[in-house]
Amino acid sequence: MKVMKFGGTSLANWQRFNTAADIVVDTAKSEQVAVVLSAPATVTNGLLEMVDVAVSGGDFKPVLANVESVFNRLYQDAASVLQADQVAPLMATLSEQLSFWGNKLLGISLLKECPDFVRAEILVGGEKLSSALMVQLMEAKGHSAKQFVPQTLFLGAGDPLESLVDIESSKARFSQVALKDYQVWVMPGFTAGDKEGRTVTLGRNGSDYSAAVLSACIDASCCEIWTDVDGVYNTDPRVVSDAKLLSQLSYQEAMELSYFGAKVLHPKTISPIAQYHIPCYIRNSFNPQAPGTLVSNEADQSGLNVKAISNLDDQTMFDISGPGMKGMVGMASRTLGAISRAGISISLITQSSSEYSISFCINTLDADKAKSALELEFELELKSDILEPIEMRHNLAIVSLIGDGMRTHKGVAGKFFQALAQATVNIIAIAQGSSERSISTVIEQRKTKHAISACHQSFFDVQHYLDVFLVGSGNVGAGLLEQIKQQTEMLKQEHISIRVCGIANSRHMLLDAKGVELDKWQGLLSDCQVECDLPLMLKWAKEQQLLNPVLVDCTSSEHVSDRYVDVMNAGLHVVTPNKKANTRDIAYYRKLRETALKQRRQFLYETTVGAGLPVIDNLKKLLFAGDKLLKFNGILSGSLSYIFGMLDEGMTLSQATAIARDKCFTEPDPRDDLSGMDVARKVLILAREVGLELELSDISIESVLPDSFDASGDVETFMANLPQLDQHIAQWVEKARSEGKVLRYVGQIDDEGCRVKIAEVDAQDPLYSVKGGENALAFYSRYYQPIPFVLRGYGAGTDVTAAGAFADLLRTLNWTREMSA
């Protein structure tokens, strides 16, 4: 015989109730079935409420009317498939139950109290009415059916509202029942009788427990718990959207999982099926074809070392410590005994090896009661300072890894702690049972989502996620978004998913935790009414507890670059083509790197020098390998590379500058390029990378524009006046040509300092042929001399710079992958 249990959501209305009945009918075609039923959804809560209202002397009738309406609708809808002679007894049963409830509640309201046994009689009425309907439905669908009376078959003991069933005694009672007489047996869940025959309830998840106990009592072939989910997931799907369904669990894994917060099964439900080795399936009544999750002692076929990640919220940690703990026999026993006598369950215990302290977690609701019990137990020790004052820490959660395979697989704990570190989750306490079936950590509850997401990615998910916040949606920013969109499918094949969770320009910002649709981001941003507010963006990003958030700054704004420390403190990596941060004062430069190290965040700025060329990365590798820079010469401006290349071909300075401006090679105001300040910033960045502690003011800058030239006025005025320099520059070009040289605007680092200037370069110099927007960087070092290490390529243009920022963005994943490898 198979036991099948259906919960409240499966019975919430006629359609669902009838679906559950059809599932039973299909099973009953091949074997006998015992069905355990809960009350329909909302009914038990309604019954609890009307008892409380009656105790307080309030009007319980509206609440009772709501419960009545649930069953009236259910029974009336069922009449469409029942015979007339079946409907009448059902309605009589309902009328009798309503009369019983009304009379009991009236008495309670007069006495202003409700004994537990009376409360139990009231609460089990919903299960009783569900079962009465199921018996009639089975008969209407062609199967003989009868109802078990749990008060006479289940012997309950303990608290009348939290009773446990004596299985062996109950098993003897079931042996007297002629089970073969009916194809379907129906039992109201949640219900039992004490030794005097009085009604008792089986507490939280009582109907599941009823099904487990019934399975043990009748030696069922299996027990099926039908719910509204497809089975047991490896973590809470509300926390991790792509949580994985587990095909099977051992009894021990299921017990650990339920103990540490899983809602599908309660620990007391697992105990009977484990003790009597009854396979248990968790299945979905809304998706009956799904196989569900099997809980049994069968050999594991999943190949998973870690099966699940669970969390238990609303925990308070107690710390009992002091010199009196060390070497004093019985302190742990007294501590746990005091908590036990207070009727409080302990979630987790850990003790220091020095014996100086013992710590444990309990539900926060019990914290005050526990503190009182401990202060009473250790009153003398606390007064004499043998123990320190009892410490309580609230707002905690327990996150646990669970899996039988952990016993034989090395490195699970290390991987667990690495994942938490990656998510910047501080571990307050650690506990592991000798069975090595679970590892638990106590963390701040506000970090629970972060911790579970990081652990799930580390143990179960081959995908690596990037959550991007783009500030600056102009040419480079828009180009980056387009490249992300184009590469989405290719990156997914490499198990990389990028979500653009935020886009901001100087006016507005668009935020979406699920990712902005990149096909329509411009329209969404223009329609967005949220003003751009970087602190608000960081606060929002932190609240979302995203696993790998990255701020990409595609502005040239000091207002944004001055906030990079705040950005990393908020838990985001920083990727930027913006040169302002790395060329600010040296104190801020150091602060950025200290913060990145402290917060375990990446600060990447490859595109600040050479756009898409891997300049910074290669320079760092040379230095890490023990090389030392002796001298540097480089063309670091794509716009000036283009302009000076055009001078080689006979074009004037004003003509070349106008064409470069039209091609968007220069800044909107070409004076920003011709001044040499942009190149000076790049030289300063390189100088600082090799260890020179310089300020921007230490860079000698020779502008393309002589001091004698009037560069004032707006851009159009400047461009109109620029031809005044054409003759001067043309003469210089011609002089250089006569000597076999060309003019190049270069940045230099050597023993004499750092400078940017117009240089005359001969054919032997690597920079001689560099023009047309190219960058070239020649590093002369201990390893590379007299022939330098040269990097050369396009250093200007939206696509090149966006590609460089994209590469830096993906580099933030290298750190993640190393930690999860």
WOJO-V831062 format. One record per backbone hydrogen bond with DSSP energy under -0.5 kcal/mol. NH is the residue of the N-H (numbers start at 1). CO is the residue of the C=O. E is the energy in kcal/mol with one decimal. If there is no record, write none. Layout:
BEGIN
NH CO E
NH CO E
END
This chain:
BEGIN
2 32 -2.4
3 222 -2.4
4 34 -2.7
5 224 -3.1
6 36 -2.3
7 226 -1.3
11 7 -0.5
11 8 -1.1
12 9 -0.9
17 13 -2.8
18 14 -3.0
19 15 -1.8
20 16 -2.3
21 17 -2.2
22 18 -2.3
23 19 -2.0
24 20 -2.0
25 21 -2.5
26 22 -2.5
27 23 -1.8
28 24 -2.8
29 25 -0.9
29 26 -0.5
30 27 -1.7
31 27 -1.5
33 183 -2.4
34 2 -2.8
35 33 -0.5
35 185 -3.7
36 4 -2.9
37 187 -2.1
38 6 -1.8
41 8 -2.0
43 40 -2.0
44 40 -0.5
46 42 -1.8
47 43 -2.5
48 44 -2.5
49 45 -2.3
50 46 -2.4
51 47 -1.7
52 48 -2.1
53 49 -2.6
54 50 -2.1
55 51 -2.5
56 52 -1.8
57 54 -1.2
58 53 -2.6
60 58 -0.9
64 60 -2.3
65 61 -2.5
66 62 -1.6
67 63 -1.8
68 64 -2.6
69 65 -2.1
70 66 -1.4
71 67 -1.5
72 68 -2.6
73 69 -2.3
74 70 -1.8
75 71 -3.0
76 72 -2.6
77 73 -2.4
78 74 -1.9
79 75 -1.0
80 77 -1.3
81 78 -2.0
82 78 -0.9
86 83 -1.7
87 83 -1.5
88 84 -1.4
90 86 -1.3
91 87 -2.6
92 88 -2.2
93 89 -2.3
94 90 -2.3
95 91 -2.5
96 92 -2.5
97 93 -2.3
98 94 -2.7
99 95 -2.2
100 96 -2.1
101 97 -2.9
102 98 -2.7
103 99 -2.5
104 100 -2.4
105 101 -2.7
106 102 -2.0
107 103 -2.0
108 104 -2.3
109 105 -2.6
110 106 -1.5
111 107 -2.3
112 108 -2.4
113 108 -0.8
119 115 -2.5
120 116 -2.5
121 117 -1.8
122 118 -1.9
123 119 -2.6
124 120 -1.7
125 122 -1.3
126 123 -0.7
128 124 -1.7
129 125 -2.1
130 126 -2.1
131 127 -2.2
132 128 -1.9
133 129 -1.7
134 130 -2.0
135 131 -2.2
136 132 -1.5
137 133 -2.2
138 134 -2.5
139 135 -1.9
140 136 -2.3
141 137 -1.8
142 139 -1.4
143 138 -2.8
146 184 -1.6
148 186 -2.9
150 148 -0.7
152 149 -1.6
153 149 -0.9
154 150 -2.7
155 153 -0.6
156 154 -0.8
156 193 -3.0
157 164 -2.2
162 159 -1.4
163 201 -2.4
164 157 -2.4
166 155 -3.0
167 165 -1.2
170 166 -2.4
171 167 -2.9
172 168 -1.6
173 169 -1.4
174 170 -2.3
175 171 -1.4
176 173 -1.4
177 174 -1.7
179 177 -1.9
181 178 -1.7
182 179 -1.1
184 144 -2.1
185 33 -2.8
186 146 -2.4
187 35 -3.6
188 148 -0.6
189 37 -2.9
190 206 -0.7
191 188 -0.5
192 200 -2.2
193 150 -0.5
193 154 -2.3
194 198 -2.5
197 194 -2.3
200 192 -2.7
201 160 -3.1
202 190 -1.4
206 203 -1.5
209 205 -2.1
210 206 -2.3
211 207 -2.1
212 208 -2.2
213 209 -2.7
214 210 -2.8
215 211 -2.2
216 212 -1.8
217 213 -2.5
218 214 -2.1
219 216 -0.6
220 215 -2.5
221 1 -2.5
222 1 -0.6
223 279 -2.6
224 3 -3.0
225 223 -0.5
225 281 -3.1
226 5 -3.2
226 224 -0.7
227 225 -0.6
227 283 -3.5
234 244 -2.7
239 236 -1.8
240 236 -2.4
241 239 -0.6
243 240 -1.6
246 232 -2.9
249 294 -2.8
251 296 -0.6
254 250 -2.5
255 251 -2.3
256 252 -2.4
257 253 -2.7
258 254 -2.5
259 255 -2.3
260 256 -2.1
261 258 -1.3
262 257 -2.4
269 266 -1.5
270 266 -1.4
271 267 -1.5
272 268 -0.7
273 269 -0.9
274 270 -2.5
275 271 -2.5
276 272 -2.0
277 274 -0.8
278 273 -2.8
279 277 -0.6
280 295 -2.5
281 223 -2.6
282 293 -2.4
283 225 -2.5
283 281 -0.6
285 227 -2.4
285 283 -0.6
287 284 -1.2
290 287 -1.9
293 282 -1.8
294 247 -2.3
295 280 -3.5
295 293 -0.5
296 249 -2.3
296 294 -0.6
307 305 -0.5
307 402 -2.6
308 402 -2.1
309 234 -3.6
310 400 -2.2
312 398 -2.5
313 311 -0.5
315 396 -2.6
316 362 -2.8
317 393 -2.6
318 360 -3.0
319 391 -2.0
320 358 -2.8
321 319 -0.6
322 356 -1.6
324 386 -2.6
325 322 -1.9
326 322 -0.5
326 323 -0.5
328 325 -1.0
329 327 -0.7
331 328 -1.2
334 330 -2.7
335 331 -2.3
336 332 -2.7
337 333 -2.5
338 334 -2.3
339 335 -1.6
340 336 -2.4
341 337 -2.8
342 338 -1.1
343 340 -2.0
344 339 -1.9
347 361 -2.9
348 361 -1.0
350 359 -2.8
352 357 -1.6
355 352 -1.7
358 320 -2.3
359 350 -3.2
360 318 -1.7
361 348 -2.3
362 316 -2.1
363 345 -0.5
364 314 -2.7
366 363 -2.0
367 364 -1.7
370 366 -2.4
371 367 -2.5
372 368 -2.1
373 369 -2.0
374 370 -2.4
375 371 -2.6
376 372 -1.8
377 373 -2.0
378 374 -2.6
379 376 -1.0
382 378 -2.6
383 379 -1.9
384 380 -1.9
385 382 -0.9
386 381 -1.9
387 381 -1.5
388 321 -2.9
391 319 -1.6
393 317 -2.3
396 315 -2.0
397 443 -2.6
398 312 -2.4
399 397 -0.5
399 441 -2.6
400 310 -2.6
401 439 -2.7
402 308 -2.4
403 437 -2.5
406 305 -0.7
406 403 -1.2
407 404 -1.5
408 405 -1.0
409 405 -0.5
410 408 -0.5
412 409 -0.6
415 411 -2.3
416 412 -2.4
417 413 -2.6
418 414 -2.2
419 415 -2.2
420 416 -1.9
421 417 -2.3
422 418 -2.6
423 419 -1.5
424 421 -1.9
425 420 -2.8
426 424 -0.6
428 426 -0.6
428 442 -3.2
429 442 -1.0
431 440 -2.5
433 438 -0.9
436 433 -1.8
439 401 -1.8
440 431 -3.1
441 399 -2.5
442 429 -2.7
443 397 -2.7
443 441 -0.5
445 395 -2.5
447 444 -1.7
448 445 -1.9
451 447 -2.8
452 448 -2.8
453 449 -2.5
454 450 -2.3
455 451 -2.4
456 452 -2.8
457 453 -2.3
458 454 -2.1
459 455 -2.5
460 456 -2.6
461 456 -1.4
462 460 -0.6
464 495 -2.6
466 497 -2.4
467 548 -1.9
468 466 -0.7
468 499 -3.0
469 550 -2.9
470 468 -0.5
470 502 -3.0
471 469 -0.5
471 552 -2.9
472 470 -0.6
472 504 -3.2
478 474 -3.1
479 475 -2.1
480 476 -2.4
481 477 -2.1
482 478 -2.1
483 479 -2.1
484 480 -2.5
485 481 -2.3
486 482 -2.5
487 483 -1.9
488 484 -0.5
488 485 -0.9
491 487 -2.8
492 488 -1.9
493 489 -1.4
494 490 -0.8
494 491 -0.6
495 492 -1.7
496 491 -2.4
497 464 -2.9
499 466 -3.2
499 497 -0.5
500 498 -0.5
501 468 -1.6
501 499 -1.1
502 468 -1.7
503 510 -2.1
504 470 -2.4
505 508 -2.6
509 530 -2.1
510 503 -3.2
512 501 -2.7
515 512 -1.5
516 500 -3.2
518 516 -0.6
520 517 -1.4
524 520 -2.2
525 521 -2.8
526 522 -2.3
527 523 -2.0
528 524 -1.0
531 529 -0.5
532 507 -2.4
537 533 -2.3
538 534 -2.4
539 535 -2.3
540 536 -2.6
541 537 -2.6
542 538 -2.2
543 539 -2.1
544 540 -1.7
545 541 -0.5
545 542 -1.0
546 541 -0.9
550 467 -2.8
551 573 -3.1
552 469 -2.8
552 550 -0.6
553 551 -0.6
553 575 -2.3
554 471 -2.9
554 552 -0.9
561 557 -2.0
562 558 -2.5
563 560 -2.0
564 561 -1.2
567 563 -2.4
568 564 -2.5
569 565 -2.3
570 566 -1.5
571 568 -1.5
572 567 -1.9
573 549 -2.5
574 602 -3.0
575 551 -2.8
576 604 -2.2
577 553 -1.2
578 553 -0.7
583 579 -0.8
583 580 -0.6
584 581 -1.1
588 585 -0.5
589 585 -1.9
590 586 -2.3
591 587 -2.2
592 588 -2.3
593 589 -1.3
594 590 -2.5
595 591 -2.6
596 592 -2.2
597 593 -2.0
598 594 -2.7
599 595 -3.0
600 596 -0.5
601 596 -2.4
604 574 -3.0
604 602 -0.5
608 605 -2.0
609 606 -1.1
611 607 -0.7
613 610 -2.8
615 613 -2.3
618 614 -1.5
619 615 -2.6
620 616 -2.5
621 617 -2.0
622 618 -2.1
623 619 -2.1
624 620 -2.9
625 621 -1.6
626 623 -1.7
627 622 -2.4
630 780 -2.9
631 780 -2.2
632 749 -2.7
633 778 -2.0
634 747 -1.9
635 776 -2.9
636 634 -0.7
638 636 -0.5
638 795 -0.6
641 637 -2.2
642 638 -1.9
643 639 -2.4
644 640 -2.7
645 641 -1.6
646 642 -2.0
647 643 -1.4
648 644 -1.2
649 645 -0.8
650 647 -1.5
651 646 -2.1
656 652 -2.6
657 653 -2.4
658 654 -2.0
659 655 -2.3
660 656 -2.4
661 657 -2.2
662 658 -2.3
663 659 -2.0
664 661 -1.5
665 660 -2.6
666 660 -0.9
670 668 -0.7
672 669 -2.3
673 670 -1.1
674 670 -2.7
675 671 -2.0
676 673 -1.3
678 672 -0.8
680 676 -2.2
681 677 -2.2
682 678 -1.6
683 679 -2.5
684 680 -2.4
685 681 -2.2
686 682 -2.2
687 683 -2.8
688 684 -2.6
689 685 -1.9
690 686 -1.5
691 688 -1.5
692 687 -2.5
693 691 -0.6
694 692 -1.6
698 695 -1.7
699 696 -1.5
700 698 -0.5
700 754 -2.3
701 699 -0.5
702 700 -0.5
702 756 -2.5
703 701 -0.6
704 674 -2.7
705 674 -0.6
706 704 -0.6
709 706 -1.6
711 709 -1.0
718 714 -2.5
719 715 -2.8
720 716 -2.0
721 717 -1.7
722 718 -1.4
724 721 -2.0
725 722 -2.5
726 723 -1.3
727 723 -0.5
729 725 -2.4
730 726 -2.7
731 727 -2.5
732 728 -1.6
733 729 -2.4
734 730 -2.5
735 731 -2.5
736 732 -2.3
737 733 -2.4
738 734 -2.1
739 735 -0.7
739 736 -1.0
740 737 -2.0
741 736 -2.9
742 761 -2.2
744 759 -2.4
746 744 -0.7
746 757 -2.7
747 634 -2.7
748 755 -2.9
749 632 -2.1
750 753 -2.1
753 750 -1.6
755 748 -2.1
756 700 -2.6
757 746 -2.3
759 744 -3.4
759 757 -0.6
761 742 -3.1
761 759 -0.6
763 740 -0.6
765 762 -1.5
768 765 -2.0
770 767 -1.1
771 769 -0.6
772 641 -0.9
774 771 -1.0
775 793 -4.0
776 635 -1.7
777 791 -2.7
778 633 -3.2
779 777 -0.6
779 789 -3.0
780 631 -3.0
780 778 -0.6
781 779 -0.6
781 784 -1.8
782 628 -1.5
785 783 -0.7
788 786 -0.6
789 779 -2.6
790 788 -0.6
791 777 -2.2
793 775 -2.3
795 773 -2.0
801 797 -2.1
802 798 -2.9
803 799 -2.3
804 800 -2.0
805 801 -2.3
806 802 -2.5
807 803 -2.3
808 804 -2.0
809 805 -2.5
810 806 -2.2
811 807 -1.4
812 808 -1.0
812 809 -0.8
813 810 -1.4
814 810 -0.5
814 811 -0.9
815 811 -0.8
816 812 -0.9
817 813 -3.1
818 814 -2.3
819 815 -1.6
820 816 -1.5
821 817 -0.9
END
